[in-house]
Amino acid sequence: MVDPLALSNIAPTAFEKPNAARLQVPQLGRRPRVLLLYGSLWARSYSRFLTFEAARLLDAFGADSRIFDPSGLPLPDDAPEGHLKVEELRELSAWSEAQVWCSPERHGVMTGVLKAQLDWIPLSIGAVRPTQGKTLAVMQVSGGSQPFNAVNQLRILGRWMRMITIPNQSSVAKAHEQFDEAGRMRPSPYYDRLVDVMEELMKFTDLTRGVSDYLTSRYSERKEDAKKFSAQAGLKVI
């Protein structure tokens, strides 16, 4: 067995062995909190319809779901952070333990409507990373065949924002055929996949909420924090 303290590049004060006991999920006594974002402002928005179907399923699975309405949200850098819609979005993101992102695929990419929402959610506020450790499910709708460009981009963004993106995803092709006049999703394999994705999100959220701080605790960051603390205290870093 290798003694970690014998590794010359390791900072002993920051090195921790994984501890399975710390992964025991606490009983929080409340429903998992899920924020859902969608990426279109059309009156008949299929990404909104799919998002509302996802919220109905999440509530049936036992979640406390909330959907952010992006109408009126300014472009990033075009308004102060104190803008009411920006504050609403950031408060909901901080409140959530899981998120669902749904975008139409437009010109082979996610829409600016959804990207603007994600750009308004900061990567860090002081020492706090608002999205780190939250679980994430990604979805998209398209007017033609079934592509995966938007969900692939959303996965990259989720990783960049240090979220735990679940393996499953939803990509609904020919979305205009999948919803009735009231905006409800018709029975189909696409609907069944949506159920699968929301079920999986709930399971991953139940596994990680309450222990996400430990799951996302990193040696490099503990080392940096120790260095800053030592500098403030006038101590030598070991």
C-alpha positions as semicolon CSV with decimal commas, in nm:
position;residue;x (nm);y (nm);z (nm)
1;M;0,000;0,000;0,000
2;V;0,135;0,341;-0,095
3;D;0,167;0,590;0,188
4;P;0,015;0,915;0,054
5;L;0,242;1,114;0,282
6;A;0,537;0,965;0,094
7;L;0,417;1,128;-0,230
8;S;0,641;1,428;-0,265
9;N;0,390;1,640;-0,458
10;I;0,103;1,592;-0,212
11;A;0,008;1,856;0,044
12;P;-0,073;1,640;0,350
13;T;-0,308;1,897;0,505
14;A;-0,530;1,890;0,196
15;F;-0,518;1,517;0,118
16;E;-0,827;1,318;0,220
17;K;-0,916;0,956;0,161
18;P;-1,273;0,908;0,030
19;N;-1,501;0,819;0,318
20;A;-1,812;0,615;0,232
21;A;-1,970;0,704;0,565
22;R;-1,989;1,066;0,454
23;L;-2,198;0,962;0,154
24;Q;-2,492;0,856;0,368
25;V;-2,776;1,073;0,245
26;P;-2,940;1,265;0,531
27;Q;-3,317;1,278;0,569
28;L;-3,391;1,642;0,485
29;G;-3,763;1,628;0,558
30;R;-3,866;1,811;0,240
31;R;-3,919;1,743;-0,128
32;P;-3,629;1,776;-0,374
33;R;-3,623;2,126;-0,525
34;V;-3,610;2,135;-0,905
35;L;-3,579;2,443;-1,129
36;L;-3,682;2,408;-1,493
37;L;-3,566;2,642;-1,773
38;Y;-3,692;2,651;-2,132
39;G;-3,561;2,827;-2,440
40;S;-3,839;2,979;-2,650
41;L;-4,080;3,273;-2,617
42;W;-4,324;3,168;-2,888
43;A;-4,690;3,152;-2,782
44;R;-4,689;2,791;-2,899
45;S;-4,347;2,697;-2,763
46;Y;-4,271;2,326;-2,776
47;S;-3,977;2,360;-2,540
48;R;-4,216;2,518;-2,288
49;F;-4,473;2,243;-2,346
50;L;-4,206;1,976;-2,288
51;T;-4,083;2,158;-1,977
52;F;-4,433;2,170;-1,829
53;E;-4,477;1,797;-1,898
54;A;-4,146;1,737;-1,719
55;A;-4,263;1,945;-1,422
56;R;-4,587;1,746;-1,397
57;L;-4,387;1,422;-1,387
58;L;-4,142;1,558;-1,131
59;D;-4,427;1,663;-0,903
60;A;-4,579;1,315;-0,941
61;F;-4,240;1,168;-0,844
62;G;-4,240;1,381;-0,529
63;A;-4,043;1,691;-0,630
64;D;-4,109;2,058;-0,558
65;S;-4,073;2,200;-0,910
66;R;-4,064;2,560;-1,026
67;I;-4,048;2,691;-1,383
68;F;-3,875;3,020;-1,468
69;D;-4,048;3,238;-1,728
70;P;-3,768;3,395;-1,939
71;S;-3,994;3,663;-2,088
72;G;-3,853;4,003;-1,991
73;L;-3,508;3,873;-1,896
74;P;-3,252;4,118;-2,042
75;L;-2,953;4,014;-2,246
76;P;-2,642;3,939;-2,040
77;D;-2,437;4,255;-1,972
78;D;-2,726;4,474;-2,092
79;A;-2,877;4,533;-1,748
80;P;-2,758;4,552;-1,386
81;E;-2,750;4,239;-1,173
82;G;-3,024;4,394;-0,962
83;H;-3,276;4,364;-1,248
84;L;-3,589;4,195;-1,110
85;K;-3,585;3,908;-1,360
86;V;-3,214;3,847;-1,302
87;E;-3,267;3,840;-0,926
88;E;-3,562;3,602;-0,967
89;L;-3,356;3,364;-1,181
90;R;-3,058;3,368;-0,946
91;E;-3,274;3,314;-0,639
92;L;-3,443;3,016;-0,804
93;S;-3,108;2,871;-0,908
94;A;-2,977;2,906;-0,552
95;W;-3,299;2,751;-0,416
96;S;-3,278;2,447;-0,643
97;E;-3,104;2,117;-0,580
98;A;-3,163;1,997;-0,937
99;Q;-3,233;2,162;-1,270
100;V;-3,387;2,075;-1,607
101;W;-3,276;2,266;-1,919
102;C;-3,481;2,242;-2,238
103;S;-3,400;2,417;-2,566
104;P;-3,519;2,407;-2,923
105;E;-3,240;2,329;-3,166
106;R;-3,206;2,637;-3,385
107;H;-2,939;2,658;-3,657
108;G;-2,783;2,347;-3,506
109;V;-2,740;2,495;-3,157
110;M;-2,935;2,588;-2,844
111;T;-3,132;2,912;-2,855
112;G;-3,010;3,248;-2,730
113;V;-3,312;3,257;-2,497
114;L;-3,181;2,962;-2,297
115;K;-2,814;3,064;-2,324
116;A;-2,900;3,407;-2,183
117;Q;-3,056;3,245;-1,877
118;L;-2,750;3,031;-1,817
119;D;-2,518;3,329;-1,870
120;W;-2,701;3,522;-1,597
121;I;-2,632;3,242;-1,347
122;P;-2,281;3,318;-1,217
123;L;-2,014;3,051;-1,183
124;S;-1,921;3,193;-0,846
125;I;-2,037;3,450;-0,592
126;G;-1,746;3,510;-0,361
127;A;-1,650;3,167;-0,228
128;V;-1,987;3,014;-0,327
129;R;-2,039;2,829;-0,657
130;P;-2,417;2,854;-0,711
131;T;-2,459;2,551;-0,940
132;Q;-2,185;2,319;-0,812
133;G;-2,311;1,976;-0,710
134;K;-2,666;2,023;-0,837
135;T;-2,806;1,748;-1,058
136;L;-2,908;1,832;-1,414
137;A;-3,124;1,682;-1,689
138;V;-3,103;1,816;-2,047
139;M;-3,372;1,812;-2,316
140;Q;-3,434;1,952;-2,661
141;V;-3,706;1,978;-2,925
142;S;-3,667;2,006;-3,301
143;G;-3,888;2,055;-3,603
144;G;-3,734;1,781;-3,814
145;S;-3,535;1,464;-3,755
146;Q;-3,390;1,379;-3,416
147;P;-3,062;1,569;-3,361
148;F;-2,858;1,593;-3,042
149;N;-2,658;1,914;-3,093
150;A;-2,845;2,119;-2,833
151;V;-2,836;1,854;-2,559
152;N;-2,467;1,796;-2,627
153;Q;-2,401;2,167;-2,584
154;L;-2,608;2,173;-2,267
155;R;-2,398;1,888;-2,129
156;I;-2,083;2,091;-2,189
157;L;-2,238;2,387;-2,008
158;G;-2,350;2,167;-1,719
159;R;-1,998;2,032;-1,679
160;W;-1,854;2,385;-1,699
161;M;-2,096;2,493;-1,424
162;R;-1,984;2,192;-1,214
163;M;-2,320;2,020;-1,218
164;I;-2,390;1,645;-1,205
165;T;-2,553;1,579;-1,543
166;I;-2,746;1,252;-1,551
167;P;-2,672;0,999;-1,830
168;N;-3,020;0,998;-1,986
169;Q;-3,163;1,281;-2,196
170;S;-3,466;1,373;-2,408
171;S;-3,459;1,479;-2,773
172;V;-3,804;1,517;-2,926
173;A;-3,812;1,520;-3,308
174;K;-4,096;1,673;-3,514
175;A;-4,220;1,839;-3,198
176;H;-4,521;1,989;-3,379
177;E;-4,659;1,635;-3,407
178;Q;-4,602;1,543;-3,042
179;F;-4,832;1,794;-2,868
180;D;-5,207;1,847;-2,893
181;E;-5,385;2,183;-2,925
182;A;-5,380;2,229;-2,547
183;G;-5,004;2,180;-2,540
184;R;-5,016;1,837;-2,378
185;M;-4,778;1,570;-2,501
186;R;-4,930;1,282;-2,688
187;P;-4,847;0,918;-2,593
188;S;-4,534;0,807;-2,777
189;P;-4,185;0,666;-2,723
190;Y;-4,075;1,029;-2,681
191;Y;-4,312;1,066;-2,387
192;D;-4,189;0,738;-2,239
193;R;-3,830;0,865;-2,266
194;L;-3,933;1,185;-2,087
195;V;-4,068;0,976;-1,800
196;D;-3,740;0,783;-1,792
197;V;-3,535;1,104;-1,777
198;M;-3,737;1,261;-1,495
199;E;-3,734;0,936;-1,298
200;E;-3,356;0,917;-1,336
201;L;-3,313;1,280;-1,234
202;M;-3,510;1,218;-0,916
203;K;-3,300;0,914;-0,831
204;F;-2,970;1,096;-0,885
205;T;-3,100;1,393;-0,687
206;D;-3,204;1,170;-0,398
207;L;-2,857;1,011;-0,405
208;T;-2,667;1,338;-0,397
209;R;-2,866;1,609;-0,220
210;G;-2,737;1,671;0,127
211;V;-2,395;1,528;0,037
212;S;-2,312;1,733;-0,276
213;D;-2,070;1,952;-0,079
214;Y;-1,868;1,642;0,005
215;L;-1,898;1,499;-0,348
216;T;-1,761;1,820;-0,498
217;S;-1,488;1,878;-0,238
218;R;-1,160;1,881;-0,432
219;Y;-0,801;1,832;-0,321
220;S;-0,677;2,126;-0,532
221;E;-0,933;2,362;-0,381
222;R;-0,869;2,244;-0,026
223;K;-0,500;2,301;-0,088
224;E;-0,563;2,653;-0,217
225;D;-0,795;2,732;0,075
226;A;-0,533;2,612;0,320
227;K;-0,273;2,831;0,150
228;K;-0,497;3,139;0,175
229;F;-0,579;3,068;0,539
230;S;-0,213;3,020;0,622
231;A;-0,119;3,344;0,446
232;Q;-0,383;3,533;0,641
233;A;-0,265;3,381;0,968
234;G;0,101;3,437;0,882
235;L;0,174;3,064;0,890
236;K;0,396;2,856;0,663
237;V;0,206;2,626;0,426
238;I;0,299;2,258;0,463
